[in-house]
Amino acid sequence: MKNKYRLLKVFVTVILLAFMLNFSLSKFNNKPMQKVSVNYIPGKERVFFVDRNNMEREIKAMNTRGIIATADIPAMEKKVLQNPYIDSANVYINLAGEIHVDIAQKVPFVRIIQGEKSFYVDQRLTPFPLSSVYSHPVMLAKGDIPPQDYPALKTLIEQIEADTFLKNFIIGIEYQKKNYNLISQIENVPIELGNLENTTVKLQGLKAFFNSYLSYQDPAKYKRISVKFDNQIVTTLKGAAIDSMIQNEKITKQKLATTGAKTIDAVPVPISPKQNISPPVKNTVHAQPKKAEVPKPKVTSPKPKSPAKKVKTTASTKVKNTTQPKKK
């Protein structure tokens, strides 16, 4: 009998729990949907492609009855992921009847312009369109860049962004005839990069060339700078043949020998950035003008006078009496 009462108690308890659970669920499902909250998942960069208010209106529009029972959470999440600017999303509802939408937006690393078409490429190497509400500051690339070059292009841009000098010096990338060119702050002077191999060495060579050579010259005299060759920087002067930094001294001496001019140093003389840039010349020591000699006055010392002859006087010297004796 005791076992029968125990089983009966368990059975009644289960029925009561099921009834209470069903009652709670029915009450919860008929509860009106309070609000929709869109939350941005923070990443390494802040982007604002998705407008919070527009997303909330779209979620509310999917639940026409406005109660929790008719809220299709999987369909809402699928709708959110259809947004081209959203990388991942999580939609859920809490006990208060509030729908929360946690979204992670796509972060681009480059903006590519191909003719009249322009688009971003995100960290997962996926292209996505531009936004009408937000423009993210990224490196600008121009040309029909093949998708298989996206990984190497991403590495190149990360190397540029990691260096303070290169980040301020290089402002864009151009793709022409299967070769890449860097667009720098020097106007109308492209920097040939070639392919996307050994970009670390090429960027280090470009930085060393600028700091030790180009900063002392007039950049306007160059037509092109090339770093695509191994261990060599090649520059093309405007209206001149190719001038190599490594062979600069030899080429300069050959040109001067043919023109009959005097030999000058090929290595530029460092000057401060505020000074005017001028061609390097030999260091010459200019003779200082002689000071006008002031004639010194002649100082003549008087000749010492000869000592006067002393008159020797003796006791025996007799003085003659010139007076005559009186007559008697």
Secondary structure, 3 states (H helix, E strand, C coil): CHHHHHHHHHHHHHHHHHHHHHHHHHHHHCCECCEEEEEECCCCCCCCCCCHHHHHHHHHHHCCCCEHHHCCHHHHHHHHHCCCCEEEEEEEECCCCEEEEEEEECCEEEEEEECCEEEEEECCCCEEECCCCCCCCCEEEECCCCHHHHHHHHHHHHHHHHCHHHHHHEEEEEEECCEEEEEECCCCCCEEEECCCCHHHHHHHHHHHHHHCHHHCCHHHEEEEECCCCCCCEEEECCCCEEECCCHHHHHHHHHHHHCCCCCCCCCCCCCCCCCCCCCCCCCCCCCCCCCCCCCCCCCCCCCCCCCCCCCCCCCCCCCCCCCCCCC
